[in-house]
Structure formats: structure tokens, C-alpha cells
Amino acid sequence: MLEKYDLSCAEKTHEALREILQEIVLLGLARGGFFDHALFYGGTALRILYGLERFSEDLDFSLIKADPDFDLGKYEDIVVETLQSFGFDVHIELKENRGAIKSAFLKGNTEQHLLNIEAPQDIIQKFGQGKLVKIKLEVDTHPPLDFNSEKKTLLTPSPFIVHSMTLPSLFAGKMHAILCRSWVSRPKGRDWYDLVWYISHGYELDFEHLTARLRQSCDWQEKQQFTLPETIDQSYIREILKKRIEDLDINAAKRDVEVFISDRRVLDIWSKEFFTDLVEKIKLF
């Protein structure tokens, strides 16, 4: 599985190994029946299921319906067993969050599990990968609804089925992150990279799901003391998106995403004018 990647340097090998481990974790979750209750979404879903060109760090999931008593821990054993069957030594840290946390989106009652995974000796010897790989699993137990979903088949490391949000609903989640994420130290350039990817591929944005997310939470607007209008229409979305672009530190956004992509020249075109022009190309339904 590693040999299909560019392993010309340690950094690329680390990213490739992490992605393979993510796929093994997904296999374990599928074997445990996790996808009967949850959907795969976020940047890693885009990368693994839909061919996004950048690497992604975490595994993000959303329950199909709200369940404050959902226990991610019940799937630990099958995930560990699956990873160990491939020779990986695994340690798990559980982090319970009370109330809302700031992640890809604002989430209530979110559970996080951190997998600390040590590569077997044959991989370390062949590819020089001695680092500990960390993968965070995060489940939103109180998700905004009105999304659409589909089932996708993955063939490696063994054939299995993943339940995911559709691309338009995933696009809505990404747009919510762009509109609502608070920029503490620097903007998350990965959000803007993904925005370009969605638009350049002509994917439509699930406006109903975006509206549900905005009505559930929007940290940036709350801090700006904005009040959501009674009716959220397309012109309002384009208006606040342009406001976010006005405040965007382009160079900081580039620095955030460049470590996750192989060709950094694609960022040369980035400017406020470039993103403002993209706003009019977004397809909403």
C-alpha cells in the first residue's frame, strides 16, 4: 500500500503512512457496525473517498441522528484488533468534551479518541519511518441535520463499505467552516484550498444543510455580533463570504496548507481578488 505513494522524503512517507492507517481504522469501524450509526465527513473523507489532492490529518464523523449517550469507546477493541492484525502497536487516549468545542465546526457533546500508532519494524527499516503516528477520531453526537448521504465502497486494505455525506452536503459543511470558524492565530488554509477544489470540479452546495448548520452555530458571526436573518438566502451567503475574504490573511492561509500538498505552485494564484471572483462561481441548490 505504501509503494503507490511518493516516498522521496520522510515527510511524504509520514503522510502516506498516516493515510494508510486512516483506511485501516475505517475498515475496523466498518467491521464493528459503526457506519450504521455515523457518517464519514471532513477533509479526510474528501481525500479518501473523492480524490482531494491534499492530505488530511483527522477522521471526522457525524451521527446520523443526535444521540448524547453515544459511546465511541465501544468500537475501540475492533479498531485496535484491526490495526494489530497489520502489525501496528496502538494506544488510545479518550478525551471527553463537555459543551461546545471549536473544531472544524462548533460541536456539542463531542467525543474525541486519539490513536497513537507505532509502525512495525519492517516498515521502519524499509521506509525509514520511526515516528509515532497520531490519528484523532472525532464524532459529532449532536449534528445539524438536513444532509444527504451515500455509501461508498473501498477496496483497500480489504473491501468494505463506508457511509458518507454526499459531496454537496460535504461542501455545505466546508462552507460553514469558512463562514464560521474563528481565526485565533491564522486562518485554516485547508478550508480555502478545499473551496477551490469544490468549485473547480463544479460540485453544487447543499444550501438546506448549510442553513441548518448556520442556525445551529456560527462562532465568527456571534463574535461579530451579527444576527442571522429570518430567511437565509443565497445573496446573504455570498455577502458574508466576501466579508470573510476581506479579513483573510492570504500568506498565512498558504502556510497552513502548503505542508499537505505536493505542488505548492497551485497556491501562487491565491489573492483576495481570486477568492472574490470564485464567490460568483459557487453553485447552490
ZIZI-V684296 format. One record per pair of residues at least 4 apart in sequence whose ideal C-beta (glycine too) atoms are under 7 Angstrom apart, sorted by sequence separation. I is the first residue (numbers start at 1). GAP is how many residues later the second one is. D is the distance in Angstrom with one decimal. If there is no record, write none. Layout:
i:I gap:GAP d:D
i:I gap:GAP d:D
//
This chain:
i:8 gap:4 d:6.0
i:10 gap:4 d:6.2
i:11 gap:4 d:6.7
i:12 gap:4 d:6.2
i:13 gap:4 d:6.2
i:14 gap:4 d:6.4
i:15 gap:4 d:6.5
i:16 gap:4 d:6.6
i:17 gap:4 d:6.3
i:18 gap:4 d:6.4
i:19 gap:4 d:6.7
i:20 gap:4 d:6.6
i:21 gap:4 d:6.4
i:22 gap:4 d:6.5
i:23 gap:4 d:6.5
i:24 gap:4 d:6.6
i:25 gap:4 d:6.4
i:26 gap:4 d:6.3
i:27 gap:4 d:6.4
i:28 gap:4 d:6.4
i:30 gap:4 d:6.7
i:34 gap:4 d:5.7
i:41 gap:4 d:5.1
i:43 gap:4 d:6.3
i:44 gap:4 d:5.9
i:45 gap:4 d:5.3
i:46 gap:4 d:5.1
i:63 gap:4 d:5.6
i:75 gap:4 d:5.8
i:76 gap:4 d:6.0
i:77 gap:4 d:6.0
i:78 gap:4 d:6.2
i:79 gap:4 d:6.4
i:80 gap:4 d:6.0
i:81 gap:4 d:6.4
i:84 gap:4 d:6.4
i:97 gap:4 d:4.8
i:102 gap:4 d:6.4
i:103 gap:4 d:6.1
i:119 gap:4 d:4.5
i:121 gap:4 d:5.9
i:122 gap:4 d:6.1
i:123 gap:4 d:5.7
i:155 gap:4 d:5.3
i:165 gap:4 d:4.0
i:166 gap:4 d:6.9
i:167 gap:4 d:6.2
i:168 gap:4 d:6.7
i:169 gap:4 d:6.8
i:170 gap:4 d:6.5
i:171 gap:4 d:6.3
i:172 gap:4 d:6.5
i:173 gap:4 d:6.7
i:174 gap:4 d:6.5
i:175 gap:4 d:6.1
i:176 gap:4 d:5.5
i:177 gap:4 d:5.0
i:183 gap:4 d:4.7
i:189 gap:4 d:6.0
i:190 gap:4 d:6.3
i:191 gap:4 d:6.5
i:192 gap:4 d:6.8
i:193 gap:4 d:6.6
i:194 gap:4 d:6.4
i:195 gap:4 d:6.4
i:196 gap:4 d:5.8
i:197 gap:4 d:6.4
i:206 gap:4 d:6.4
i:207 gap:4 d:6.3
i:208 gap:4 d:6.7
i:209 gap:4 d:6.5
i:210 gap:4 d:6.3
i:211 gap:4 d:6.3
i:212 gap:4 d:6.5
i:214 gap:4 d:5.4
i:218 gap:4 d:6.2
i:219 gap:4 d:6.4
i:220 gap:4 d:6.2
i:228 gap:4 d:6.5
i:232 gap:4 d:5.5
i:234 gap:4 d:6.4
i:235 gap:4 d:6.2
i:236 gap:4 d:6.6
i:237 gap:4 d:6.1
i:238 gap:4 d:6.5
i:239 gap:4 d:6.8
i:240 gap:4 d:6.6
i:241 gap:4 d:6.6
i:242 gap:4 d:6.6
i:244 gap:4 d:6.5
i:249 gap:4 d:6.3
i:250 gap:4 d:6.5
i:251 gap:4 d:6.6
i:252 gap:4 d:6.7
i:253 gap:4 d:6.8
i:254 gap:4 d:5.8
i:257 gap:4 d:6.4
i:270 gap:4 d:5.8
i:272 gap:4 d:6.1
i:273 gap:4 d:6.4
i:274 gap:4 d:6.7
i:2 gap:5 d:6.7
i:7 gap:5 d:6.0
i:29 gap:5 d:3.8
i:30 gap:5 d:5.7
i:40 gap:5 d:4.6
i:47 gap:5 d:4.5
i:83 gap:5 d:4.4
i:119 gap:5 d:5.4
i:124 gap:5 d:5.7
i:165 gap:5 d:4.9
i:198 gap:5 d:4.8
i:205 gap:5 d:6.5
i:221 gap:5 d:4.0
i:248 gap:5 d:6.2
i:261 gap:5 d:6.9
i:269 gap:5 d:5.5
i:6 gap:6 d:5.3
i:7 gap:6 d:4.7
i:29 gap:6 d:6.7
i:46 gap:6 d:3.9
i:84 gap:6 d:6.6
i:100 gap:6 d:5.0
i:101 gap:6 d:5.9
i:123 gap:6 d:5.9
i:124 gap:6 d:5.3
i:153 gap:6 d:6.6
i:154 gap:6 d:5.8
i:258 gap:6 d:5.0
i:5 gap:7 d:6.8
i:47 gap:7 d:6.9
i:63 gap:7 d:6.0
i:83 gap:7 d:4.9
i:100 gap:7 d:6.4
i:181 gap:7 d:6.3
i:221 gap:7 d:7.0
i:229 gap:7 d:6.1
i:47 gap:8 d:6.6
i:100 gap:8 d:5.4
i:153 gap:8 d:5.5
i:154 gap:8 d:6.1
i:7 gap:9 d:6.4
i:43 gap:9 d:6.9
i:47 gap:9 d:4.9
i:99 gap:9 d:6.7
i:101 gap:9 d:5.6
i:258 gap:9 d:6.4
i:80 gap:10 d:4.9
i:119 gap:10 d:5.4
i:151 gap:10 d:5.3
i:152 gap:10 d:5.2
i:181 gap:10 d:6.9
i:5 gap:11 d:3.7
i:44 gap:12 d:4.1
i:80 gap:12 d:7.0
i:151 gap:12 d:5.5
i:152 gap:12 d:5.6
i:43 gap:13 d:3.6
i:97 gap:13 d:4.9
i:178 gap:13 d:5.0
i:215 gap:13 d:6.7
i:254 gap:13 d:4.8
i:2 gap:14 d:5.8
i:44 gap:14 d:6.4
i:118 gap:14 d:5.9
i:149 gap:14 d:6.1
i:150 gap:14 d:6.2
i:177 gap:14 d:5.2
i:214 gap:14 d:6.3
i:2 gap:15 d:6.7
i:44 gap:15 d:5.6
i:96 gap:15 d:6.3
i:97 gap:15 d:6.6
i:149 gap:15 d:6.5
i:42 gap:16 d:7.0
i:44 gap:16 d:6.8
i:76 gap:16 d:5.8
i:116 gap:16 d:5.8
i:117 gap:16 d:4.7
i:149 gap:16 d:5.5
i:150 gap:16 d:5.2
i:254 gap:16 d:6.1
i:95 gap:17 d:4.3
i:148 gap:17 d:6.9
i:149 gap:17 d:6.3
i:174 gap:17 d:6.4
i:178 gap:17 d:6.2
i:2 gap:18 d:6.5
i:42 gap:18 d:3.4
i:116 gap:18 d:5.7
i:117 gap:18 d:6.7
i:147 gap:18 d:5.4
i:148 gap:18 d:4.5
i:214 gap:18 d:6.3
i:1 gap:19 d:4.9
i:41 gap:19 d:5.6
i:94 gap:19 d:5.6
i:95 gap:19 d:6.7
i:115 gap:19 d:6.9
i:41 gap:20 d:6.9
i:114 gap:20 d:6.1
i:115 gap:20 d:4.7
i:148 gap:20 d:6.7
i:174 gap:20 d:5.2
i:250 gap:20 d:5.4
i:40 gap:21 d:5.9
i:41 gap:21 d:5.6
i:73 gap:21 d:6.5
i:92 gap:21 d:5.9
i:93 gap:21 d:4.3
i:148 gap:21 d:5.0
i:174 gap:21 d:6.6
i:211 gap:21 d:5.0
i:250 gap:21 d:6.1
i:22 gap:22 d:5.9
i:39 gap:22 d:6.4
i:114 gap:22 d:5.3
i:115 gap:22 d:6.8
i:147 gap:22 d:4.1
i:250 gap:22 d:6.6
i:38 gap:23 d:4.5
i:39 gap:23 d:5.1
i:92 gap:23 d:5.9
i:93 gap:23 d:7.0
i:38 gap:24 d:6.6
i:112 gap:24 d:6.0
i:113 gap:24 d:4.5
i:174 gap:24 d:6.8
i:248 gap:24 d:6.4
i:23 gap:25 d:6.4
i:38 gap:25 d:5.3
i:39 gap:25 d:6.2
i:90 gap:25 d:5.9
i:91 gap:25 d:4.4
i:112 gap:25 d:6.9
i:22 gap:26 d:6.7
i:37 gap:26 d:6.1
i:38 gap:26 d:6.5
i:112 gap:26 d:5.0
i:246 gap:26 d:7.0
i:37 gap:27 d:6.1
i:90 gap:27 d:5.3
i:171 gap:27 d:4.9
i:245 gap:27 d:5.5
i:248 gap:27 d:7.0
i:110 gap:28 d:6.2
i:111 gap:28 d:5.2
i:88 gap:29 d:5.1
i:89 gap:29 d:4.3
i:110 gap:29 d:6.8
i:88 gap:30 d:6.7
i:110 gap:30 d:5.8
i:111 gap:30 d:6.6
i:175 gap:30 d:6.0
i:245 gap:30 d:4.8
i:88 gap:31 d:6.6
i:110 gap:31 d:6.6
i:245 gap:31 d:5.6
i:88 gap:32 d:6.4
i:109 gap:32 d:4.7
i:171 gap:32 d:5.6
i:87 gap:33 d:3.7
i:107 gap:33 d:4.6
i:109 gap:33 d:5.3
i:172 gap:33 d:5.7
i:25 gap:34 d:6.3
i:83 gap:34 d:6.5
i:108 gap:34 d:4.3
i:171 gap:34 d:4.6
i:172 gap:34 d:4.2
i:176 gap:34 d:6.0
i:242 gap:34 d:6.2
i:103 gap:35 d:6.5
i:168 gap:35 d:6.5
i:171 gap:35 d:6.6
i:175 gap:35 d:5.5
i:19 gap:36 d:6.4
i:167 gap:36 d:5.0
i:168 gap:36 d:4.9
i:22 gap:37 d:5.9
i:168 gap:37 d:6.0
i:169 gap:37 d:4.5
i:172 gap:37 d:4.1
i:176 gap:37 d:4.1
i:180 gap:37 d:6.9
i:182 gap:37 d:4.9
i:242 gap:37 d:6.0
i:168 gap:38 d:3.9
i:172 gap:38 d:3.9
i:176 gap:38 d:6.5
i:180 gap:38 d:4.0
i:181 gap:38 d:6.9
i:182 gap:38 d:5.5
i:241 gap:38 d:5.5
i:72 gap:39 d:4.6
i:179 gap:39 d:6.6
i:180 gap:39 d:5.4
i:181 gap:39 d:6.5
i:15 gap:40 d:4.5
i:169 gap:40 d:4.9
i:173 gap:40 d:6.8
i:180 gap:40 d:5.0
i:34 gap:41 d:5.3
i:68 gap:41 d:5.2
i:72 gap:41 d:5.7
i:172 gap:41 d:6.6
i:179 gap:41 d:6.9
i:180 gap:41 d:6.6
i:182 gap:41 d:6.4
i:238 gap:41 d:5.4
i:32 gap:43 d:4.6
i:60 gap:44 d:6.1
i:29 gap:46 d:5.8
i:32 gap:46 d:3.8
i:31 gap:47 d:5.6
i:28 gap:50 d:5.0
i:29 gap:50 d:6.3
i:234 gap:50 d:5.3
i:28 gap:51 d:3.9
i:31 gap:51 d:6.5
i:28 gap:53 d:7.0
i:25 gap:54 d:5.6
i:28 gap:54 d:3.3
i:27 gap:55 d:5.7
i:28 gap:55 d:6.8
i:24 gap:58 d:5.9
i:25 gap:58 d:7.0
i:148 gap:58 d:6.5
i:24 gap:59 d:5.7
i:147 gap:59 d:6.9
i:179 gap:61 d:5.7
i:187 gap:61 d:5.8
i:192 gap:61 d:5.4
i:24 gap:62 d:5.8
i:42 gap:62 d:5.8
i:146 gap:62 d:4.8
i:147 gap:62 d:4.6
i:179 gap:62 d:6.4
i:187 gap:62 d:5.9
i:146 gap:63 d:5.0
i:178 gap:63 d:7.0
i:186 gap:63 d:6.5
i:189 gap:64 d:3.6
i:193 gap:64 d:4.7
i:72 gap:65 d:6.9
i:179 gap:65 d:6.3
i:187 gap:65 d:5.8
i:189 gap:65 d:5.9
i:146 gap:66 d:4.3
i:178 gap:66 d:6.3
i:186 gap:66 d:3.9
i:187 gap:66 d:4.8
i:189 gap:66 d:7.0
i:190 gap:66 d:6.3
i:21 gap:67 d:6.9
i:72 gap:67 d:5.3
i:145 gap:67 d:6.0
i:189 gap:67 d:3.5
i:190 gap:67 d:4.9
i:105 gap:68 d:6.8
i:144 gap:68 d:4.2
i:188 gap:68 d:5.7
i:189 gap:68 d:3.5
i:70 gap:69 d:6.7
i:144 gap:69 d:4.6
i:187 gap:69 d:6.9
i:186 gap:70 d:6.0
i:190 gap:70 d:6.5
i:70 gap:71 d:4.7
i:86 gap:71 d:6.9
i:105 gap:71 d:5.8
i:105 gap:72 d:6.0
i:144 gap:72 d:4.4
i:68 gap:73 d:5.9
i:104 gap:73 d:5.4
i:67 gap:74 d:5.8
i:68 gap:74 d:6.7
i:66 gap:75 d:6.7
i:59 gap:76 d:6.3
i:63 gap:76 d:6.6
i:66 gap:76 d:4.8
i:61 gap:77 d:6.9
i:63 gap:77 d:6.6
i:66 gap:77 d:6.6
i:205 gap:77 d:6.0
i:207 gap:77 d:4.6
i:58 gap:78 d:4.4
i:59 gap:78 d:4.9
i:60 gap:78 d:5.3
i:61 gap:78 d:4.7
i:62 gap:78 d:4.5
i:63 gap:78 d:5.6
i:205 gap:78 d:6.5
i:207 gap:78 d:6.1
i:199 gap:79 d:5.5
i:204 gap:79 d:4.4
i:205 gap:79 d:4.8
i:58 gap:80 d:6.2
i:63 gap:80 d:5.7
i:102 gap:80 d:6.4
i:204 gap:80 d:6.8
i:62 gap:81 d:4.2
i:202 gap:81 d:6.9
i:204 gap:81 d:4.9
i:196 gap:82 d:6.9
i:199 gap:82 d:5.2
i:192 gap:83 d:6.8
i:199 gap:83 d:6.1
i:25 gap:90 d:6.8
i:21 gap:96 d:5.6
i:38 gap:101 d:6.2
i:17 gap:102 d:6.5
i:49 gap:103 d:5.0
i:105 gap:108 d:6.7
i:25 gap:110 d:6.4
i:39 gap:110 d:5.5
i:106 gap:111 d:3.8
i:17 gap:112 d:5.5
i:21 gap:112 d:5.8
i:22 gap:113 d:6.1
i:49 gap:113 d:6.7
i:106 gap:113 d:5.5
i:13 gap:114 d:5.1
i:21 gap:114 d:6.0
i:13 gap:115 d:6.8
i:14 gap:115 d:6.4
i:18 gap:115 d:5.2
i:49 gap:115 d:5.6
i:13 gap:116 d:5.2
i:17 gap:116 d:5.9
i:14 gap:117 d:5.9
i:18 gap:117 d:6.6
i:50 gap:117 d:6.3
i:100 gap:117 d:7.0
i:102 gap:117 d:6.4
i:10 gap:118 d:6.3
i:45 gap:119 d:5.5
i:7 gap:120 d:5.9
i:40 gap:122 d:5.3
i:40 gap:123 d:6.7
i:41 gap:123 d:6.6
i:39 gap:124 d:5.4
i:40 gap:124 d:4.5
i:41 gap:124 d:4.7
i:46 gap:124 d:6.5
i:2 gap:125 d:6.2
i:39 gap:125 d:5.8
i:45 gap:125 d:6.6
i:35 gap:126 d:7.0
i:39 gap:126 d:5.3
i:35 gap:127 d:6.0
i:26 gap:128 d:7.0
i:35 gap:128 d:4.0
i:41 gap:129 d:5.7
i:27 gap:130 d:6.0
i:30 gap:130 d:4.2
i:23 gap:131 d:6.7
i:27 gap:131 d:6.0
i:30 gap:131 d:6.3
i:30 gap:132 d:6.4
i:41 gap:132 d:5.9
i:23 gap:133 d:6.3
i:24 gap:133 d:5.7
i:27 gap:133 d:5.2
i:23 gap:134 d:6.2
i:26 gap:136 d:5.9
i:54 gap:136 d:6.8
i:54 gap:139 d:6.0
i:52 gap:142 d:6.9
i:52 gap:145 d:5.9
i:43 gap:147 d:6.2
i:46 gap:148 d:6.6
i:43 gap:151 d:6.5
i:1 gap:155 d:6.1
i:1 gap:156 d:6.5
i:54 gap:203 d:6.7
i:55 gap:205 d:4.7
i:54 gap:206 d:4.4
i:54 gap:207 d:4.7
i:53 gap:208 d:6.5
i:6 gap:256 d:6.9
//
